[in-house]
Structures are given as C-alpha cells and as structure tokens.
C-alpha cells in the first residue's frame, strides 16, 4: 500500500515538475518556483525535482536555496549535471574552494564533459591557480574545438601570467571574432573587466559593456521581471534626498577599504543614506564599520535581484549608486537594469562605462574624462572638482603614520638605508625602481620601457610583486632574453597593508603601468611619499594615476607619452634633490591644516621634465586625503543629479554635470 502511495506521489511530483518547467520557459519564474517547491515537498526523494528547483533558484538569484537543493540532488543520485549546478551556485556565492570540489566530482562521473571542465577552469582562476586553469581550458578546446568562450578565457589567464607567446596573433584573432559577435547582437565573450587590460580601442570597450548590459536586460525580462518606473516623492524641508549604495563589497574588500569614510562623513541633515549589501557579513572590521557608520544598513544577501529593485522603489530612493559595475557579473547589475530608482549612478567599482541604458551618470573627473573623450561613455559625466578616487587614508593610517615616523627616525640612527631596504627584500644599493601592481597589468610594451630604463640607469634595479606567482617564471625568462641580469630584478611577497606602505617608502621611484594604472596602489605610493611616474592614455583606467597626482598638485612626473615616461624616469633617478622634493610635495597632503603651504611641483615644457616650484594658493590645497571635503563635493554632485532629473533636462552630449 505504501509502495502504491509512493509511486502515486512520484508521478504527481513529476507532473508538477513538468508544469513548472513550462512556466519557467514562459518567463513565470516565481510561479514556477512555487510549483517546484511543492514537487520536492510532495516527493522529497526525487533528485530531478530538487535539481530543477535548484536551477530555478539559481536563475532567480536565490543562491542559498540553489546550493541546498543541488546538494540534496547529488546525495539522492550522483549525476554530473547535479554537481555542475551545485558548483555554479557555490561559484556565484564566491565559495570557490567548494565549487572546485563540486566540478571535480562532476568530472569524476563524466571525464570528457566540456562544461564541467570549463567551469572547473573558471573556478581555479578565481583562486589564482592559473597554470592549472590553462591546462583545463586546453583540454576543453581539445574536446570541443568550437568552444570559443574557453579560448577567450584561456587568453585572459595567459595575459594574467605574462605568457606572451604569439600574443599579437591571439589578440588580432580575438578582436576579429569579437567584432563579428557584436555586429550580430551577441553578448561579448570577453568580460568588460577583462577587456580593460587588453589592447582594444575605447569604442570596442564600450561596445563590450553594452553587449553585457543588453544581455543582462534580456535575462531579467526572460525571468518575468518588469522594468520599474519609480516616482518617489520629491525631497523637501521634511524629506531628505534618499541615496542608496548597492554592492556585494561591503566586506573586507578594496572598495570598502577605500570608501568606508564616506558613510562617516555624510551630512544627515542633507541626505538619507542607505547601504544595501548583497553579501552576508564576513565579520570583518570593514563590514562592521560600514554597518555602524551608514545611517541605514540593509543585508539583502538572500534577496533576489527583483526583490532588491522593488525594495529600492518601495523605499522611494531618489539616487541609487552602483559600487560594483562589471567587476560583479551577478545581481548588482540586474538590479540596476530593473531601474529601482529614477536616478542611477555608477561609481568606483568599474573604471569605465557600464553601457546600461538607464544608468544616467558616471562619477569621474576632468583629468580622467576630458570633454574630448565623452564618446567613450554611455553615461553622462558627473565631474568632481578633484580626483574621483575616494579614500579614507587619514583615518586608516593617520595615527599609524605619526607613530611610524617616530619609529623610523629612531631606526635610522641605528640602521643604514641599506639595512632597512634589505629588511623589506629591496636591493640595498642604488636606485630602486618599483611597481607594486598585480602583474597582469604588465604588457610587452610596458616591459620594453622598463628594460630601456634599466639599461640607461646601469646601477638601478627593479622590484615587482610576485602576484600572481605563476607569472614570475615567465617574466624571469623575458628579462633574461632582453639582456637584463636577473640579479637586478626582485620579486617580493604581498605584505599587510601597513607594512606594504612602509616598504613602498624605501623604494626610489614607482614606474606606473600603462593600460591599467595603479589605482589604490597609487594612493599607497603617494601616502608613502614614493615618487610616481605615469603617462595617461585615452582610456579611463589609464588616466587614474594622473588624476591622483593632479590632485596632489605634484605633477612633475606625469609624462606626455611613453618616450617621455622613460626620460622622466631617468632624469629623476639621476637627481636625488628632485626625488627628495617630490617626496616633500607628497608629504604635505597628509596634513590638511598645512596642505595650503606653497609646495607644488609642475612639469616644465622641456623634455627633461626638470621640476619647477610653483606657489600653491591657499584656495587650492592638496585635497587627495581630505575625505570630509571629498564627501561634501560628492553630496553636491548627487543633489545636482537629482535637480537635473527634476528639471527634465534632455540627456544629450552637452548635459554633463560638474561641481567646481
């Protein structure tokens, strides 16, 4: 009797599952999920129902549920499909070690499954096992030579570890395929974040972002979600402008490390600030600080994209700020495609255009985005008067720096410069050039400039980070081939932030990367008073260091082009007084009370870039580390973005806004 009842329940569960699958294909995801849930309740021993429910949960952004039911399915029936779906959910939850185990389990059941191996390679990439990842991508291509996404992802990892064999040929072919895809209206096989370090023109970068924006829009519409048309009540004397920061990164993450001070300095008399977290608490001090400093903190880590967009609408948010951009390929961008607020702003996470039709503003500055580059962006430009790059260094390092200075003065009496450098793994003698960026930013073109600098400065050396470790051997081979002795090259480990900044202060000159400048590292370098040489190109990510140096008013080391980059570096290396003067110029940025002291360095018109002292007016102090002032300017920009919306000003090419 029980057997007959079980068979009947299994049959009914199968019918429910089939019905839910039809609803899912019709874009009625929420309705389908309720029926899947009823099917697994009715017959919990059916692995297929659990798997189908998990897939629906994954599509809807309910990742915890997706992982839970995929795991149940694998216990009921070992099937490679179930392990792949489990791995996909864990991957989106950024539980990469667990996702690797799931994909490996799938491969043990079906060794030649290209999808399982492709997903495994992607997960290995996230934990920086690049060589192993490339090995799996190669195997995927052997199994399925038409698997273009595997080929593109492998190119990305080869760039990451500085494997430059046949590089020009790879990128010519990749760009040809990519442009064909985009012309056909397909989504780009190159992620916007990855494209930043590729030798692609700005118009192609924008086209890549737009293809992802269109794809994201198509996906949310297929799920049955509706694009919202929010109409919050206008701010008045009793109702403040309501602003919502939306991000996965309210955790121990570089974004929160930089912008944590924003929430502490927002003036509550003007703005009603919400922080909407798409990730659960990691227990870090950075997370705790944001929870404490933000006026209203909401943990929406378990909510779907649609739920969060509707929440923003229900809260009557006036301005929503996307802090992730295309660094996140998940819910953040789905939420903004769904248009939860009438004014939507992109800031910080992604150094370029989102290409999203209803993303009205990109926060930037006039150095990064001068008027002649407006066509590089899909958004209108919201221009800050100083560098767009916020930071909280005075709070994070202020007391620490004072203590460090005292300790260093005492140490210098006992230790020579040589001993101190060696303590940090730096060469003891001569000029030490350095670059503390991730090595994926090193291109063959940049490498040639560095080797030329080393040849022209024979008593110099170069210090790099061994990040990632897989790139070190490839770069050693390149240096050996170029004729530069490996004894002049140091590969250093990552250090805790305070030690990293202190180590930076003991190098001589920082040589910036080109296509993707130092961003946070540039702040570290200026804070440590290490002279930074950079040269701006036309793309957003290639102009950030110039923006930071312009805000310091110490612009002598902003080179005009790559040839000048080499000359500036050599001339600076040959003049200790110039290096000392630049260090002194940077150091005035630490003290806001004295930051209006005349101390500016500006580039001269000569090719030797000999520095010239220019008086710094008290009206134009160094604002780089003045978080309070930065927030005041940013608030003015947000208020102006809302006023522009209310006025109904047409968003044409002339409608950029700026705070002066």
C-alpha positions in Angstrom: 0.0 0.0 0.0 2.8 2.4 0.9 4.6 1.4 -2.3 1.5 2.4 -4.4 1.2 5.7 -2.4 4.9 6.4 -3.1 4.5 5.7 -6.8 1.5 8.0 -7.0 3.4 10.8 -5.2 6.3 10.3 -7.5 4.0 10.5 -10.5 2.3 13.6 -9.2 5.7 15.2 -8.4 6.8 14.6 -12.0 3.7 16.2 -13.4 4.2 19.2 -11.1 7.9 19.4 -12.3 6.9 19.3 -16.0 4.2 22.0 -15.4 6.8 24.2 -13.6 9.3 23.8 -16.4 6.7 25.1 -18.9 6.0 28.1 -16.7 9.7 28.8 -16.4 10.1 28.8 -20.2 7.2 31.3 -20.3 9.2 33.7 -18.0 6.9 33.0 -15.0 9.8 32.2 -12.7 8.3 33.0 -9.3 5.2 30.9 -10.1 7.4 28.0 -11.4 9.4 28.1 -8.2 6.3 27.6 -6.0 5.4 24.6 -8.0 8.9 23.1 -7.9 8.8 23.6 -4.1 5.5 21.8 -3.9 7.0 18.9 -6.0 10.0 18.4 -3.7 7.7 18.6 -0.6 5.4 16.0 -2.1 8.1 13.6 -3.1 11.5 14.6 -1.4 13.3 11.5 -2.8 13.1 12.8 -6.4 16.6 14.1 -7.4 15.3 15.5 -10.7 12.8 17.8 -8.9 15.4 19.0 -6.5 17.8 19.8 -9.4 15.1 21.6 -11.4 14.1 23.6 -8.3 17.8 24.4 -7.8 18.2 25.7 -11.4 15.1 27.9 -11.0 16.5 29.3 -7.7 19.9 30.0 -9.3 18.2 31.9 -12.1 16.2 33.9 -9.6 19.2 34.8 -7.5 18.3 32.6 -4.6 21.7 31.1 -4.3 21.5 29.5 -0.9 18.4 27.6 -1.9 20.0 26.6 -5.2 23.0 25.2 -3.5 21.0 23.4 -0.8 18.7 21.6 -3.3 21.6 20.8 -5.7 23.4 19.2 -2.8 20.3 17.2 -1.9 20.1 16.1 -5.6 23.7 14.9 -5.5 23.1 12.8 -2.4 20.0 11.2 -3.9 21.6 10.5 -7.2 25.3 11.0 -8.2 24.9 12.8 -11.5 27.4 15.1 -13.2 24.6 17.6 -14.0 23.7 18.0 -10.4 27.3 18.6 -9.4 27.7 21.2 -12.1 24.6 23.1 -10.9 25.9 22.8 -7.3 29.3 24.2 -8.4 27.6 27.0 -10.3 25.6 28.1 -7.2 28.7 28.0 -5.0 30.7 29.9 -7.6 28.2 32.7 -7.6 28.3 32.7 -3.8 32.1 33.1 -4.1 32.7 29.9 -2.3 35.3 28.9 -4.8 37.0 26.1 -3.0 33.7 24.3 -2.6 32.7 25.0 -6.2 36.0 23.4 -7.3 35.2 20.2 -5.4 31.7 20.1 -7.0 33.1 20.5 -10.5 35.8 17.9 -9.8 33.1 15.5 -8.6 31.2 16.1 -11.9 34.3 15.2 -13.9 34.9 12.0 -12.0 31.5 10.9 -13.2 31.9 12.3 -16.8 35.6 12.9 -17.6 35.1 14.3 -21.1 32.3 16.7 -20.2 33.5 20.1 -21.6 31.0 22.1 -19.5 32.2 20.6 -16.2 35.8 21.1 -17.1 35.2 24.7 -18.3 33.5 25.6 -15.1 36.4 24.0 -13.1 38.9 26.1 -15.0 37.0 29.2 -14.2 36.8 28.4 -10.5 40.6 27.6 -10.5 41.1 31.1 -12.0 39.3 32.7 -9.0 41.8 31.0 -6.6 44.7 32.1 -8.7 45.7 28.6 -9.9 46.2 30.0 -13.4 48.6 27.4 -14.9 46.2 24.6 -13.8 43.3 26.6 -15.1 45.0 27.0 -18.5 45.7 23.2 -18.6 41.9 22.6 -18.2 41.0 25.2 -20.8 43.3 23.5 -23.3 41.6 20.2 -22.6 38.2 21.8 -23.1 39.3 23.0 -26.5 40.6 19.6 -27.4 37.2 18.1 -26.5 35.3 20.8 -28.3 37.4 23.0 -30.7 34.4 25.3 -31.3 34.1 26.3 -27.6 35.1 29.9 -28.2 34.4 31.0 -24.6 37.1 28.6 -23.3 39.5 30.1 -25.9 38.8 33.6 -24.7 39.1 32.7 -21.0 42.4 31.0 -21.7 43.7 34.1 -23.4 42.8 36.1 -20.2 44.7 33.7 -18.0 47.7 33.7 -20.3 47.8 37.5 -20.0 47.5 37.3 -16.3 50.7 35.2 -16.0 52.6 37.2 -18.7 52.6 34.3 -21.2 53.2 36.4 -24.3 53.9 33.7 -26.9 52.1 34.6 -30.2 50.3 37.4 -28.3 49.7 39.7 -31.2 48.3 36.9 -33.3 46.0 35.9 -30.4 44.6 39.4 -30.0 44.1 40.0 -33.7 42.1 36.8 -33.9 40.2 37.6 -30.7 39.3 41.1 -31.8 38.1 39.8 -35.2 35.8 37.2 -33.6 34.6 39.7 -31.0 33.6 42.4 -33.5 31.7 39.8 -35.6 29.9 38.7 -32.4 28.9 42.3 -31.5 27.7 43.1 -35.0 25.4 40.0 -34.8 24.0 41.3 -31.5 25.5 38.6 -29.4 27.0 39.0 -25.9 30.7 39.6 -25.9 32.9 36.6 -25.0 35.3 39.0 -23.3 34.1 40.3 -19.9 34.2 44.1 -19.6 36.5 43.8 -16.6 39.0 41.6 -18.5 38.9 43.9 -21.6 40.4 46.8 -19.6 43.9 45.3 -19.8 43.5 44.3 -23.5 44.9 46.4 -26.4 41.4 47.3 -27.5 40.3 50.9 -28.5 37.8 52.7 -26.3 34.9 52.3 -28.7 35.3 48.5 -28.5 35.4 48.6 -24.7 32.1 50.5 -24.7 30.5 48.0 -27.2 31.6 45.1 -24.9 29.9 46.7 -21.9 26.8 47.5 -23.9 26.5 43.9 -25.1 26.6 42.7 -21.4 24.0 45.3 -20.5 21.7 44.1 -23.2 22.3 40.5 -22.2 21.5 41.3 -18.6 18.3 43.1 -19.6 17.3 40.2 -21.8 17.9 37.7 -18.9 15.8 39.6 -16.3 12.9 40.0 -18.8 13.0 36.3 -19.6 12.6 35.7 -15.8 9.3 37.6 -16.0 10.7 40.7 -14.1 9.4 44.1 -15.0 11.5 47.2 -15.6 10.3 49.7 -12.9 9.3 53.3 -13.4 9.9 54.7 -9.9 8.4 58.1 -8.9 9.4 58.9 -5.3 8.1 61.9 -3.6 10.3 64.9 -4.0 12.7 65.9 -1.3 11.6 68.9 0.8 12.3 70.5 4.1 10.9 67.5 5.9 12.1 64.8 3.4 15.8 64.4 2.6 17.3 63.2 -0.6 17.4 59.4 -0.2 20.5 57.8 -1.6 21.2 54.0 -1.7 24.7 52.5 -2.2 24.3 48.9 -3.6 27.1 46.5 -3.5 28.5 43.0 -3.0 31.6 44.6 -1.5 30.6 45.7 2.0 33.2 43.3 3.4 37.0 43.0 3.7 37.2 44.3 0.1 39.3 47.0 -1.6 36.2 49.0 -2.4 35.1 49.2 1.2 38.7 49.9 2.3 38.6 53.0 0.1 35.1 54.3 0.6 34.4 53.4 4.3 34.9 57.1 5.3 32.1 58.3 3.0 29.4 57.0 5.3 31.0 58.5 8.4 31.1 62.0 6.8 27.7 62.1 5.1 25.7 65.0 6.4 22.4 63.6 7.6 20.8 66.9 7.5 21.0 66.7 3.7 20.9 63.0 2.8 19.1 59.9 4.0 21.8 57.3 3.2 21.1 53.6 2.8 23.7 50.8 2.3 22.2 47.8 0.6 24.5 44.8 0.9 24.2 41.9 -1.5 26.6 39.7 0.5 26.3 38.4 4.0 28.6 39.7 6.8 32.1 38.3 6.7 32.7 39.5 10.3 35.5 41.9 9.2 36.2 45.3 10.8 35.5 47.0 7.5 32.0 45.4 7.4 31.3 46.4 11.0 32.4 50.0 10.3 30.0 50.3 7.4 27.2 48.8 9.4 27.9 51.3 12.2 28.5 54.4 10.1 25.8 54.1 7.4 22.5 55.6 8.6 20.5 52.6 7.4 22.3 49.3 6.6 20.3 46.5 4.9 21.5 43.0 4.4 19.8 41.7 1.3 22.2 38.8 0.7 19.3 36.4 0.5 17.0 38.5 -1.7 16.6 38.2 -5.5 17.6 40.9 -7.9 13.9 41.7 -8.4 13.3 41.9 -4.7 16.1 44.4 -4.2 15.0 46.6 -7.1 11.4 46.6 -5.7 12.8 47.4 -2.3 14.6 50.5 -3.6 11.3 51.5 -5.3 9.3 50.9 -2.2 11.8 52.9 0.0 11.4 55.8 -2.5 15.1 56.0 -3.2 15.9 59.1 -5.3 19.5 58.2 -6.3 20.9 54.6 -6.4 24.7 54.1 -6.7 26.2 51.0 -8.2 29.5 50.4 -6.4 30.3 47.2 -8.3 29.9 47.7 -12.0 31.2 45.0 -14.2 33.6 43.8 -11.5 30.5 41.8 -10.4 28.7 39.7 -13.0 25.8 39.0 -10.8 22.8 40.7 -9.1 24.2 44.2 -8.8 23.8 45.0 -12.5 20.5 43.1 -12.8 19.1 45.4 -10.0 20.2 48.5 -11.9 18.8 47.2 -15.2 15.5 46.8 -13.3 15.6 50.5 -12.5 14.9 50.6 -8.8 15.5 54.4 -8.6 14.8 57.3 -11.0 18.5 58.4 -10.9 21.2 55.8 -11.2 24.9 56.4 -10.8 28.0 54.3 -11.4 30.9 54.8 -9.1 34.2 53.3 -8.1 33.9 49.5 -8.9 34.4 49.6 -12.6 36.8 52.1 -14.3 34.9 52.6 -17.5 31.4 52.7 -18.9 28.6 50.3 -17.9 26.8 50.7 -21.2 23.5 50.4 -19.3 20.7 52.5 -21.0 19.1 53.6 -17.7 22.4 54.3 -15.9 22.4 58.1 -16.2 25.7 59.2 -14.6 29.3 58.1 -14.3 31.2 59.7 -11.5 34.6 60.8 -12.7 36.8 64.0 -13.0 38.1 66.3 -15.7 41.5 64.6 -15.9 40.2 61.1 -16.4 37.3 62.1 -18.6 38.0 65.4 -20.5 35.3 66.6 -22.9 37.0 65.1 -26.0 36.6 61.6 -24.5 32.9 61.9 -23.8 32.1 59.5 -26.7 33.9 56.7 -24.7 31.0 56.5 -22.3 27.4 55.6 -22.5 26.6 57.6 -19.4 26.7 61.4 -18.9 29.7 62.5 -16.9 29.3 63.7 -13.3 32.6 65.5 -12.7 34.1 66.1 -9.3 36.5 69.0 -8.9 39.4 66.8 -7.7 40.2 63.2 -8.2 37.2 61.0 -8.3 39.0 58.3 -6.3 37.8 58.5 -2.7 39.9 57.1 0.2 40.0 57.1 4.0 43.7 57.1 4.5 43.9 59.7 7.2 41.5 57.6 9.3 43.2 54.3 8.4 46.8 55.5 8.7 46.9 58.9 10.3 47.9 57.8 13.8 49.9 54.9 12.5 51.9 57.2 10.2 52.9 59.5 13.0 54.0 56.6 15.1 55.8 55.1 12.1 57.7 58.4 11.5 58.9 58.4 15.1 60.0 54.8 14.9 61.7 55.3 11.6 63.7 58.3 12.9 65.0 56.2 15.8 65.7 53.3 13.4 67.7 55.5 11.0 70.0 56.3 13.9 70.8 52.6 14.4 70.4 51.2 10.8 71.6 52.3 7.5 69.4 52.8 4.5 70.9 49.6 3.1 69.9 47.5 6.1 66.4 48.9 6.2 65.8 48.2 2.5 67.1 44.7 2.9 64.7 44.1 5.7 61.9 44.6 3.2 63.6 42.5 0.5 64.7 45.5 -1.6 68.2 45.9 -3.0 70.4 47.7 -0.6 72.3 49.9 -3.1 71.4 52.2 -6.0 68.1 53.5 -7.4 65.3 51.0 -6.8 62.6 51.3 -9.4 59.4 49.6 -8.3 55.9 48.5 -9.4 53.6 47.0 -6.8 50.7 46.3 -9.1 49.3 42.9 -10.0 51.5 41.5 -12.8 48.5 41.1 -15.2 49.0 44.9 -15.8 52.4 44.3 -17.3 52.3 44.2 -21.1 55.1 43.6 -23.6 55.0 47.3 -24.4 55.5 48.3 -20.8 58.1 45.6 -20.3 60.2 47.2 -23.1 60.0 50.6 -21.5 61.2 49.1 -18.2 64.2 47.3 -19.8 65.2 50.5 -21.6 65.1 52.4 -18.3 67.2 49.7 -16.6 69.8 49.8 -19.5 70.0 53.6 -19.2 70.4 53.5 -15.4 73.0 50.8 -15.0 73.2 51.0 -11.2 69.5 50.6 -10.8 67.2 47.6 -10.0 63.5 46.8 -10.3 61.2 45.4 -7.6 58.0 43.7 -8.5 55.3 41.8 -6.6 55.1 38.1 -7.2 51.4 38.4 -7.8 50.4 36.1 -9.2 53.2 33.6 -8.5 52.5 31.8 -11.8 53.7 35.0 -13.7 57.1 35.2 -12.0 58.9 32.5 -14.1 57.5 33.9 -17.4 58.8 37.4 -16.5 62.2 36.0 -15.5 62.5 34.4 -18.9 61.6 37.7 -20.6 64.2 39.6 -18.6 66.9 37.0 -19.4 66.1 37.2 -23.1 66.2 41.0 -23.0 69.7 41.0 -21.6 68.8 42.4 -18.2 70.5 40.4 -15.4 68.1 38.7 -13.1 70.3 39.9 -10.2 68.7 43.3 -10.8 65.1 42.1 -10.5 63.4 41.4 -7.2 60.0 39.6 -6.8 58.5 40.4 -3.5 55.7 38.9 -1.5 52.4 40.6 -0.6 52.5 42.2 2.9 49.8 43.5 5.2 48.7 47.0 4.1 50.7 49.0 6.8 53.9 47.0 6.0 53.3 47.3 2.3 53.0 51.1 2.5 56.1 51.3 4.7 58.1 49.1 2.2 57.0 51.4 -0.6 58.6 54.4 1.2 62.0 52.7 0.9 62.0 52.3 -2.9 63.2 55.2 -5.1 60.7 55.6 -7.9 57.4 53.9 -8.8 57.0 53.1 -12.5 53.3 53.0 -13.3 51.6 50.5 -15.6 50.0 51.9 -18.7 46.7 50.4 -19.9 45.5 49.9 -16.3 47.2 52.4 -14.0 47.9 51.9 -10.3 44.6 52.9 -8.6 44.7 52.0 -4.9 48.4 51.3 -5.2 48.9 54.9 -6.5 47.3 56.1 -3.2 49.6 53.9 -1.3 52.6 55.2 -3.1 51.7 58.9 -2.7 50.9 58.2 1.0 54.3 56.7 1.4 55.9 59.6 -0.4 57.4 57.4 -3.2 57.7 59.4 -6.4 55.3 58.0 -9.1 56.0 58.3 -12.8 53.0 57.8 -15.1 51.7 58.7 -18.5 48.0 59.0 -19.4 46.4 57.3 -22.4 42.9 57.7 -23.7 41.1 55.2 -21.6 39.6 55.7 -18.1 41.7 53.1 -16.4 44.9 54.6 -18.0 44.3 58.1 -16.5 43.7 57.4 -12.8 47.2 57.9 -11.6 47.4 61.3 -13.5 44.1 62.3 -11.7 45.6 61.4 -8.3 48.9 63.2 -9.0 47.0 66.3 -10.3 45.1 66.4 -7.0 48.3 66.4 -5.1 49.5 69.4 -7.2 52.7 67.5 -7.7 52.6 66.9 -11.4 56.2 66.9 -12.5 56.2 63.1 -13.0 53.2 63.0 -15.4 54.9 62.2 -18.7 53.4 63.3 -22.0 54.0 60.0 -23.8 55.9 56.7 -23.5 59.1 58.2 -24.7 58.8 61.0 -22.1 57.9 58.3 -19.5 61.4 56.9 -20.0 63.1 60.3 -19.9 61.3 61.5 -16.8 62.2 58.2 -15.0 65.9 58.5 -16.0 66.2 62.2 -15.1 64.5 61.7 -11.8 66.8 58.7 -11.0 69.8 60.8 -11.6 68.8 63.6 -9.3 68.4 63.0 -5.5 67.3 66.6 -4.9 64.4 66.1 -7.3 63.3 62.9 -5.7 63.5 64.5 -2.3 61.5 67.5 -3.4 58.7 65.2 -4.8 58.6 63.3 -1.6 58.2 66.5 0.3 55.5 67.6 -2.0 53.5 64.4 -1.5 54.0 64.5 2.3 52.2 67.8 2.6 49.0 66.0 1.6 49.0 64.2 4.9 48.4 67.3 6.9 45.1 69.0 6.0 45.9 72.0 8.2 49.1 72.7 6.3 48.1 71.5 2.9 47.8 75.0 1.5 51.6 75.6 2.0 53.2 76.7 -1.3 54.8 73.4 -2.4 53.6 72.5 -5.8 55.8 70.7 -8.4 54.7 71.1 -12.0 56.1 69.7 -15.3 58.3 72.1 -17.3 57.9 72.3 -21.0 61.4 70.7 -21.6 61.7 67.1 -22.5 64.0 66.6 -19.5 60.9 67.4 -17.3 63.1 69.4 -14.8 60.7 70.3 -12.0 59.7 73.9 -11.3 58.4 75.2 -8.0 55.0 76.9 -8.4 53.3 78.6 -5.5 50.2 76.8 -4.3 47.4 79.2 -3.4 45.6 78.6 -0.1 42.4 78.3 -2.2 43.8 75.2 -3.9 45.3 72.9 -1.2 46.1 69.2 -1.8 42.7 67.5 -1.4 43.8 63.9 -2.0 43.3 62.7 1.6 40.6 65.1 2.7 37.7 62.7 2.9 35.4 65.2 4.5 35.8 67.7 1.7 35.5 64.9 -0.9 32.2 63.8 0.6 30.9 67.4 0.6 31.7 67.7 -3.1 30.1 64.3 -3.8 26.9 65.3 -2.0 26.7 68.4 -4.1 27.1 66.2 -7.2 24.3 63.8 -6.0 21.9 66.8 -5.3 22.7 68.2 -8.7 22.0 64.9 -10.4 18.5 64.9 -8.8 17.9 68.5 -9.7 18.8 67.7 -13.3 16.3 64.8 -13.3 13.5 67.0 -11.9 14.2 69.7 -14.4 13.8 67.1 -17.2 16.9 68.3 -18.9 17.5 66.2 -22.1 20.4 63.8 -21.6 22.3 64.8 -24.7 26.1 65.1 -25.2 26.1 68.6 -23.6 24.4 67.7 -20.4 27.3 66.6 -18.2 27.3 68.0 -14.7 30.2 69.2 -12.6 31.0 70.5 -9.1 33.5 73.3 -9.2 
